[in-house]
Amino acid sequence: MQEIVIDVLLAAVILTAAVFRFVIGARADSGMTKKQKRMLERILVASGVLLVLQLIPAELFVRLDQFLFPSAGRWLRFALYLADYFLIGYDILRKAVKGILNRQVFDENFLMAVATVGAMALAVYENGDYLEAIAVMLFYQIGEWFQSYAVGKSRRNISDLMDIRPDYANIERCGALEQVDPDEVEIGTVIVVQPGEKVPIDGVIVEGSSSLNTSALTGESLPREAAAGDEIISGCINMTGVLKIRTTKEFGESTVSKILDLVENASSRKSRSEDFISKFAKIYTPAVCYSALALAVLPPLVRLLALGLAADWGTWIYRALTFLVISCPCALVISIPLSFFAGIGGASQEGILVKGSNFLESLAQTKVVVFDKTGTLTQGVFEVNGIHHSHLEDEELIEYAALAESASSHPISKSLQRAYGKTPDRSRVSDVREISGRGILATVDGVEVAAGNDKLMEQLNISCIPCHHAGTIIHMAINGSYAGHIVISDVVKPHSQKAVAALREAGVERTVMLTGDGKKVAQQVAAELQIDTVYSELLPGDKVSKVEELLAQKTGKAKLAFVGDGINDAPVLSRADIGIAMGAMGSDAAIEAADIVLMDDDPMKIAKAIKISRKCLGIVYQNIVMALGVKAACLILGAVGIANMYLAIFADVGVMVLAVLNAIRCLFVKKL
C-alpha cells in the first residue's frame, strides 16, 4: 500500500513540475535563471528515473542472480538507485564535504547528507527499500528550488521596480549624438535625452519640454511636466519631447546612483529577528546533531548492557536519521530574511525606500510620530496674502523685503521674490546679516532694512504691531522705524488630515508637530489636522532638543519616528529612532540622514509604511511559531519512533515551502 501511495505521489510531483515548467519555464520571460532551469531538469529526470525504478518488478532483479552471479540483481538494483541518488543530490554532498573541510560542519547540507547517506547504508545492509533516502533528497531539492525561485522573484520585483540605472548618456558632437558611459560625463556637460530614454544624470533643463514618468522613483503613475529652467533628476523616463540637460552632478552622486546603492545595501542591515535566527541556528544545529548521535547510540547500549535485550541498532539509527531530517532549520533560516526582503520590495513598489530590515522592524513598533511642518504637512509653497499697517506703498515694501531676502533660499524668501515679480538686482543689496531664527538685516540702496519676526524687532528695540491674521508675519523696519508687516501663509497638503487619521488607525498613539513658525499659525495647523501636541517658534537646534525630550518619555519597546523634508532636518532625522524623509527626490541630505525615504511628498505613505512593516513582522512571527511548533512536535514523534522519513520531509521541506509562501505575501501591499 505504501509503495502505491509513494508512486502516486511521485507521479504527482512529476506532473506538477512539468505543468509548472510549461506555464513558467517555456516562456521567454519566465524569470528563471539558468541554474534554476538546470535544477528543475534534474528534479524532473531524477523523479522520472525513481518512478521507473519503482515500477520495475522486484522479481526481475532476483532472476538476474540465475543468469549472472549470486547477488547480481541486488547490486544492480543498488547501483541504479545510487546513480539516481547522486543525480539529485551530488551538489548537497559536495557542499557538505566542503563544509567539513572548511570546519563549518553543522549546516543543512551536512544534516541532509548524513541522513540520506545513512538511510542508503541501512537499505544496503538490510537489502531494503532505497526509496526513502532518494525521496528525502528529491523533496529537499524541490523545496530548495522553490525557495530559490521565490527569492529570485522578490529580487526581480525590486530590480524591475528599480530598473532605473541608465546604460548610456547622449552627448551631441559634430551634429550627431554619441552614446557615452554616464560615468564619463563631467559636471556642466549638456546631454540630450530623447523620448523613451532614461534621464542618466541630475541636472537642469536648458532646452525643451516634456512629460516625465517618475513611477520607478515615486510609485506615482501620473506623469510630471518639465520645461526649460526646471531641475530634473536621474531615473525619470522622458516620455514626449527632446530635452537638453546641463548636468549638475557626477553620475556617482546622482539620485539614481544613491537610490540603487540604498536598495542594494538594504539587506546588509539585519533586523534583531534575523540576528536572533542566525545565532539560534549556530547553537541549534550542533545541538540536534549531537542529540541525533545520542539517539542512535545510547538507547541500543542501554538495551544491550542494562536491560539484556537485543541492541536493535537499525531501528535507533533510522530514528536518529529521521531526527536529523526533521531538525533541519531551513524554514527559519530562509523564510525570516526572505520576509524582510519581500517587505522591503513591497515598500519599494509604493515609492517607500527602506534602508534595512532593522528599520522595517523598528517601524512596526512606532507609537509616536513627530512631524516637521513646512514641506511635510504643508506644501511649503508660501504666498503673500496681505500687507498691513504700512506707511509705504505695498509694492515698495515688497521690493525692500524681496531685495533684503534675495540671498536666501528659504521658502518665505522665495514667496517674497515671487510677489515682487522681478529678478532681484543683488547689486543694490549689501551688508546682509542673517539672524538665526529671527530674520535678516541688509542695506538696500543705502537704506537699512530689517525683515523678520517679532523677536527681531524686539532685538532692535523697535515696537511692532501684532497681526491677528493666521500665517507667517514678516515685520519690516526701514532705517530703524517700523514700516508694517507682510502676511505669508503656507498651504496644508490635501492628504495631511487623512494621513494623521490613518496613523491613528495604524496604532500610532501620539502625533507631534515641530515648527519654527509662530504659536498662532502652528496651533491653527495642528487644530486643522487634529495633531495631539505642537511646539512652535523653535530654532533648528530646539527641534533636536524636543525630540530628545520625547525619546526620554517613551516606554517599553515603543519607537519614535521623525518625518521631515530631509534638507534642513538632517540632525533630527539622525537623532530619532526612525528618520523618515519625504518629498526627498534629489535630496542628498535625505538619502544620507534618513532611515526611510518616501520618494514623493504624500504624507499618506507614512501610515502605509507602518502597515507594511507590521504586516511583515507579523508574517515573520507566524513563520517562527509555525516552524518551531511543527519541528518540536515532529522531533518528539521521531525520537519515539512514530514519525518516519516522510513525516520528516514534511517537517523540513513542507514547512519551508509553507513559510516561503507566507513570506512572499510581504510583496503584496497595494491594498494596505
ZAMARGU-4260 file (C-alpha; in steps of 0.2 Angstrom, whole numbers, plus 5000, padded with zeros to 4 digits):
<rodrens>
0) 5000/5000/5000 | 5014/5012/5005 | 5023/5009/4988 | 5007/5013/4979 | 5005/5029/4988
5) 5023/5034/4985 | 5021/5030/4966 | 5006/5041/4965 | 5015/5055/4975 | 5030/5054/4963
10) 5018/5055/4948 | 5010/5070/4955 | 5027/5078/4958 | 5032/5075/4940 | 5016/5081/4933
15) 5016/5097/4944 | 5034/5100/4939 | 5030/5098/4921 | 5015/5109/4921 | 5025/5122/4931
20) 5038/5121/4918 | 5026/5123/4904 | 5017/5138/4911 | 5033/5147/4918 | 5049/5139/4911
25) 5043/5139/4892 | 5040/5157/4892 | 5054/5168/4886 | 5052/5180/4901 | 5050/5166/4914
30) 5062/5175/4925 | 5071/5158/4930 | 5090/5158/4930 | 5100/5145/4920 | 5104/5137/4937
35) 5086/5136/4942 | 5081/5128/4925 | 5095/5116/4926 | 5090/5111/4944 | 5072/5109/4938
40) 5078/5097/4924 | 5087/5087/4937 | 5072/5086/4948 | 5062/5080/4933 | 5074/5067/4927
45) 5078/5061/4944 | 5059/5059/4948 | 5056/5050/4932 | 5071/5038/4935 | 5064/5035/4953
50) 5047/5032/4946 | 5053/5019/4933 | 5064/5010/4946 | 5049/5009/4957 | 5038/5001/4943
55) 5051/4988/4939 | 5046/4971/4947 | 5057/4965/4961 | 5057/4948/4953 | 5066/4954/4938
60) 5082/4958/4949 | 5080/4941/4958 | 5081/4932/4941 | 5097/4941/4936 | 5105/4930/4950
65) 5102/4915/4940 | 5109/4922/4924 | 5125/4931/4931 | 5131/4928/4948 | 5124/4927/4966
70) 5118/4944/4972 | 5120/4952/4955 | 5102/4958/4955 | 5104/4966/4972 | 5120/4975/4967
75) 5112/4981/4950 | 5097/4987/4959 | 5108/4996/4972 | 5119/5004/4958 | 5103/5011/4949
80) 5096/5019/4964 | 5113/5025/4969 | 5115/5033/4952 | 5098/5042/4954 | 5103/5047/4972
85) 5119/5055/4965 | 5110/5063/4951 | 5098/5073/4963 | 5110/5075/4977 | 5128/5077/4971
90) 5128/5096/4975 | 5122/5094/4993 | 5135/5080/4996 | 5149/5092/4988 | 5143/5106/4999
95) 5143/5095/5015 | 5161/5090/5011 | 5167/5107/5008 | 5159/5112/5025 | 5168/5099/5034
100) 5185/5104/5026 | 5182/5122/5030 | 5177/5117/5048 | 5159/5124/5046 | 5151/5107/5048
105) 5134/5110/5055 | 5123/5116/5042 | 5108/5110/5032 | 5119/5102/5019 | 5128/5091/5032
110) 5111/5086/5040 | 5104/5081/5024 | 5120/5072/5018 | 5121/5062/5034 | 5103/5057/5035
115) 5102/5051/5017 | 5118/5043/5016 | 5114/5034/5032 | 5097/5029/5025 | 5105/5022/5009
120) 5118/5012/5020 | 5104/5005/5031 | 5095/5000/5015 | 5110/4991/5008 | 5113/4982/5025
125) 5095/4976/5026 | 5093/4974/5007 | 5078/4986/5010 | 5070/5000/5000 | 5081/5014/4994
130) 5065/5025/4991 | 5066/5034/5007 | 5084/5040/5005 | 5081/5046/4987 | 5064/5054/4991
135) 5071/5064/5006 | 5084/5071/4994 | 5072/5074/4980 | 5059/5083/4990 | 5073/5093/4999
140) 5079/5099/4982 | 5061/5103/4976 | 5060/5114/4992 | 5077/5122/4988 | 5072/5125/4970
145) 5055/5133/4976 | 5064/5144/4989 | 5077/5149/4976 | 5063/5154/4964 | 5054/5163/4977
150) 5069/5173/4982 | 5073/5177/4964 | 5055/5183/4961 | 5056/5195/4976 | 5073/5201/4970
155) 5066/5203/4952 | 5052/5213/4959 | 5064/5226/4966 | 5075/5225/4951 | 5061/5228/4939
160) 5055/5242/4950 | 5072/5250/4952 | 5076/5247/4934 | 5082/5265/4933 | 5101/5263/4930
165) 5104/5271/4913 | 5115/5262/4901 | 5122/5277/4892 | 5121/5296/4890 | 5119/5306/4874
170) 5131/5320/4870 | 5130/5330/4854 | 5146/5331/4844 | 5148/5337/4827 | 5129/5337/4824
175) 5127/5319/4829 | 5123/5311/4845 | 5136/5300/4853 | 5132/5287/4867 | 5145/5288/4881
180) 5146/5279/4898 | 5137/5290/4911 | 5152/5289/4922 | 5162/5298/4909 | 5151/5314/4909
185) 5158/5329/4919 | 5148/5342/4928 | 5142/5355/4917 | 5141/5344/4901 | 5125/5346/4891
190) 5117/5329/4887 | 5102/5325/4876 | 5088/5314/4882 | 5076/5308/4868 | 5058/5302/4871
195) 5058/5285/4879 | 5076/5286/4886 | 5080/5287/4905 | 5087/5303/4912 | 5105/5297/4916
200) 5112/5311/4927 | 5104/5325/4938 | 5104/5342/4930 | 5094/5357/4924 | 5084/5358/4908
205) 5092/5371/4896 | 5081/5367/4881 | 5064/5358/4878 | 5049/5352/4887 | 5042/5335/4891
210) 5032/5324/4902 | 5042/5313/4914 | 5037/5296/4920 | 5043/5295/4938 | 5034/5279/4943
215) 5050/5270/4947 | 5055/5283/4959 | 5039/5289/4967 | 5027/5275/4964 | 5016/5288/4956
220) 5009/5284/4939 | 5004/5301/4934 | 5017/5310/4923 | 5025/5326/4928 | 5028/5341/4916
225) 5045/5348/4915 | 5052/5363/4905 | 5067/5374/4902 | 5074/5380/4919 | 5067/5365/4929
230) 5078/5354/4939 | 5077/5336/4933 | 5083/5320/4942 | 5091/5304/4935 | 5080/5289/4935
235) 5065/5298/4927 | 5059/5292/4909 | 5057/5305/4896 | 5040/5302/4888 | 5037/5315/4874
240) 5049/5329/4869 | 5068/5330/4867 | 5077/5338/4882 | 5094/5346/4883 | 5100/5345/4901
245) 5115/5353/4909 | 5122/5341/4922 | 5124/5347/4940 | 5132/5331/4947 | 5143/5317/4943
250) 5134/5300/4939 | 5141/5293/4955 | 5132/5307/4965 | 5116/5307/4956 | 5099/5302/4963
255) 5099/5286/4953 | 5115/5280/4960 | 5111/5284/4978 | 5094/5276/4977 | 5102/5260/4969
260) 5115/5259/4982 | 5102/5261/4995 | 5091/5247/4989 | 5106/5235/4985 | 5113/5238/5003
265) 5096/5236/5012 | 5099/5218/5015 | 5115/5221/5024 | 5107/5229/5039 | 5099/5215/5048
270) 5084/5216/5060 | 5085/5209/5078 | 5074/5194/5072 | 5087/5190/5058 | 5101/5191/5071
275) 5092/5180/5083 | 5089/5167/5070 | 5107/5167/5064 | 5113/5165/5082 | 5099/5152/5086
280) 5105/5141/5070 | 5123/5141/5076 | 5118/5134/5093 | 5103/5124/5087 | 5111/5114/5073
285) 5126/5107/5083 | 5114/5103/5097 | 5102/5092/5086 | 5117/5083/5078 | 5124/5078/5095
290) 5106/5073/5100 | 5104/5063/5085 | 5120/5054/5089 | 5115/5051/5106 | 5098/5044/5100
295) 5107/5032/5088 | 5120/5026/5102 | 5113/5027/5119 | 5096/5018/5118 | 5105/5002/5110
300) 5118/5002/5123 | 5106/5004/5137 | 5095/4989/5130 | 5111/4979/5127 | 5120/4982/5144
305) 5107/4987/5156 | 5091/4978/5151 | 5099/4962/5142 | 5089/4965/5126 | 5094/4965/5108
310) 5103/4982/5104 | 5092/4984/5088 | 5104/4996/5081 | 5095/4998/5064 | 5079/5004/5072
315) 5088/5018/5083 | 5100/5023/5069 | 5084/5025/5057 | 5076/5036/5071 | 5092/5046/5073
320) 5092/5049/5054 | 5074/5054/5054 | 5078/5066/5069 | 5091/5074/5058 | 5080/5077/5043
325) 5066/5084/5055 | 5078/5096/5064 | 5085/5105/5048 | 5082/5123/5052 | 5079/5128/5033
330) 5061/5136/5036 | 5068/5148/5049 | 5085/5152/5041 | 5077/5155/5024 | 5060/5162/5027
335) 5064/5176/5040 | 5077/5185/5029 | 5065/5182/5014 | 5051/5190/5024 | 5060/5206/5027
340) 5067/5206/5009 | 5050/5204/5002 | 5044/5218/5014 | 5057/5230/5008 | 5052/5225/4990
345) 5034/5228/4993 | 5038/5245/5001 | 5049/5250/4986 | 5034/5247/4974 | 5025/5261/4983
350) 5040/5273/4982 | 5045/5269/5000 | 5063/5265/5001 | 5069/5256/5017 | 5087/5256/5021
355) 5087/5240/5030 | 5076/5226/5038 | 5081/5233/5055 | 5072/5249/5051 | 5057/5240/5044
360) 5056/5230/5061 | 5058/5246/5071 | 5045/5255/5061 | 5032/5241/5066 | 5034/5247/5084
365) 5031/5265/5081 | 5020/5273/5094 | 5025/5292/5092 | 5026/5301/5075 | 5034/5318/5075
370) 5032/5330/5060 | 5041/5345/5054 | 5028/5356/5047 | 5034/5365/5032 | 5036/5354/5017
375) 5029/5339/5027 | 5012/5343/5032 | 5011/5359/5022 | 5015/5361/5004 | 5030/5373/5008
380) 5023/5385/4995 | 5021/5402/5004 | 5011/5416/4996 | 5010/5434/5001 | 4992/5436/5007
385) 4992/5453/5015 | 5001/5469/5019 | 4996/5478/5035 | 5000/5495/5044 | 5012/5501/5031
390) 5015/5519/5028 | 5024/5514/5011 | 5016/5508/4995 | 5013/5489/4995 | 5024/5487/4980
395) 5038/5497/4988 | 5038/5487/5005 | 5038/5471/4995 | 5053/5477/4985 | 5063/5481/5000
400) 5058/5464/5008 | 5062/5454/4992 | 5079/5463/4990 | 5084/5460/5008 | 5079/5442/5006
405) 5087/5439/4989 | 5102/5429/4995 | 5091/5417/5005 | 5084/5401/4998 | 5071/5399/5012
410) 5053/5396/5006 | 5047/5413/5014 | 5061/5422/5004 | 5056/5414/4988 | 5037/5419/4991
415) 5043/5437/4993 | 5053/5436/4977 | 5038/5429/4968 | 5027/5443/4975 | 5040/5456/4969
420) 5038/5449/4951 | 5055/5453/4945 | 5073/5446/4947 | 5081/5455/4962 | 5096/5466/4957
425) 5108/5460/4971 | 5120/5474/4967 | 5108/5485/4976 | 5110/5475/4992 | 5125/5475/5004
430) 5129/5471/5022 | 5117/5456/5023 | 5117/5448/5040 | 5105/5433/5044 | 5100/5432/5062
435) 5096/5413/5065 | 5078/5410/5069 | 5073/5429/5068 | 5076/5437/5051 | 5088/5447/5040
440) 5097/5464/5041 | 5103/5472/5025 | 5106/5488/5017 | 5096/5491/5001 | 5100/5507/4991
445) 5108/5514/5006 | 5093/5511/5017 | 5094/5500/5032 | 5081/5486/5031 | 5076/5474/5044
450) 5064/5459/5039 | 5059/5446/5052 | 5048/5440/5066 | 5043/5450/5082 | 5059/5443/5091
455) 5070/5453/5078 | 5060/5469/5081 | 5062/5466/5100 | 5081/5464/5097 | 5082/5480/5088
460) 5071/5489/5101 | 5058/5493/5088 | 5039/5492/5093 | 5029/5482/5081 | 5011/5480/5078
465) 5004/5462/5081 | 4994/5454/5067 | 4978/5445/5070 | 4978/5435/5054 | 4985/5417/5053
470) 5001/5415/5044 | 5019/5419/5045 | 5021/5438/5049 | 5036/5447/5042 | 5038/5463/5051
475) 5048/5477/5042 | 5058/5491/5048 | 5066/5505/5037 | 5080/5515/5045 | 5075/5509/5062
480) 5057/5514/5061 | 5043/5501/5060 | 5036/5500/5042 | 5022/5487/5043 | 5021/5469/5041
485) 5018/5456/5027 | 5007/5441/5030 | 5013/5425/5022 | 5003/5409/5023 | 5008/5391/5019
490) 4995/5379/5012 | 4991/5362/5020 | 4993/5347/5009 | 4977/5339/5003 | 4980/5322/5012
495) 4988/5328/5028 | 4972/5327/5038 | 4969/5310/5032 | 4987/5305/5034 | 4986/5309/5053
500) 4969/5300/5055 | 4977/5285/5046 | 4992/5285/5058 | 4979/5283/5072 | 4971/5269/5063
505) 4988/5261/5061 | 4991/5261/5080 | 5001/5277/5082 | 4997/5283/5100 | 5003/5301/5098
510) 5007/5314/5085 | 5018/5329/5087 | 5022/5344/5076 | 5038/5354/5077 | 5039/5371/5068
515) 5049/5387/5069 | 5033/5397/5065 | 5023/5407/5077 | 5012/5400/5090 | 4996/5406/5082
520) 5000/5398/5065 | 5006/5382/5072 | 4991/5380/5083 | 4979/5383/5068 | 4988/5370/5058
525) 4988/5357/5072 | 4970/5360/5076 | 4965/5358/5057 | 4975/5342/5056 | 4970/5336/5074
530) 4988/5334/5079 | 4990/5330/5098 | 5004/5341/5103 | 5013/5356/5094 | 5029/5365/5098
535) 5031/5382/5089 | 5044/5396/5087 | 5058/5383/5088 | 5076/5386/5082 | 5084/5372/5072
540) 5093/5366/5087 | 5077/5367/5098 | 5070/5353/5087 | 5084/5341/5092 | 5081/5345/5110
545) 5062/5342/5109 | 5065/5325/5100 | 5077/5320/5114 | 5064/5325/5127 | 5051/5315/5118
550) 5063/5300/5117 | 5065/5301/5135 | 5046/5300/5138 | 5045/5283/5129 | 5040/5267/5137
555) 5045/5249/5133 | 5049/5245/5115 | 5039/5260/5108 | 5049/5269/5094 | 5048/5287/5089
560) 5048/5292/5071 | 5053/5309/5064 | 5046/5315/5047 | 5055/5329/5039 | 5059/5336/5022
565) 5077/5329/5023 | 5086/5345/5019 | 5085/5356/5035 | 5081/5342/5046 | 5096/5330/5045
570) 5101/5332/5063 | 5083/5327/5069 | 5082/5313/5056 | 5098/5306/5063 | 5093/5308/5081
575) 5076/5299/5080 | 5073/5280/5082 | 5067/5281/5064 | 5070/5296/5052 | 5058/5297/5038
580) 5062/5309/5024 | 5048/5314/5012 | 5047/5323/4996 | 5065/5320/4995 | 5069/5316/4977
585) 5086/5323/4973 | 5090/5327/4991 | 5107/5321/4996 | 5103/5325/5014 | 5088/5315/5014
590) 5096/5299/5007 | 5111/5301/5019 | 5102/5305/5035 | 5085/5296/5034 | 5082/5278/5038
595) 5067/5278/5026 | 5065/5289/5011 | 5047/5292/5004 | 5050/5297/4985 | 5036/5309/4984
600) 5028/5321/4996 | 5012/5312/5000 | 5010/5310/5019 | 4998/5296/5017 | 5013/5284/5014
605) 5019/5286/5031 | 5004/5276/5038 | 5006/5264/5023 | 5025/5261/5028 | 5020/5257/5046
610) 5006/5245/5040 | 5019/5236/5028 | 5031/5234/5042 | 5018/5227/5054 | 5012/5215/5041
615) 5030/5210/5038 | 5034/5207/5056 | 5018/5198/5059 | 5022/5186/5045 | 5040/5184/5052
620) 5032/5179/5069 | 5020/5167/5061 | 5034/5158/5052 | 5044/5157/5068 | 5029/5150/5078
625) 5024/5138/5064 | 5042/5131/5060 | 5047/5129/5079 | 5030/5121/5083 | 5029/5109/5069
630) 5048/5104/5071 | 5046/5102/5090 | 5031/5090/5088 | 5039/5080/5074 | 5056/5079/5084
635) 5047/5071/5098 | 5037/5059/5087 | 5053/5055/5078 | 5063/5051/5094 | 5049/5039/5100
640) 5048/5030/5083 | 5031/5036/5077 | 5037/5048/5064 | 5046/5041/5048 | 5056/5049/5034
645) 5040/5055/5025 | 5034/5065/5040 | 5052/5071/5042 | 5051/5078/5024 | 5035/5087/5029
650) 5043/5094/5044 | 5058/5100/5034 | 5054/5104/5016 | 5035/5106/5018 | 5036/5118/5032
655) 5050/5128/5022 | 5038/5129/5007 | 5024/5135/5018 | 5035/5148/5026 | 5042/5154/5010
660) 5024/5155/5003 | 5019/5165/5018 | 5034/5176/5017 | 5030/5181/4999 | 5014/5189/5005
665) 5025/5203/5011 | 5027/5208/4992 | 5008/5212/4991 | 5005/5229/4999 | 4993/5238/4987
670) 4978/5236/4997 | 4986/5241/5014
</rodrens>
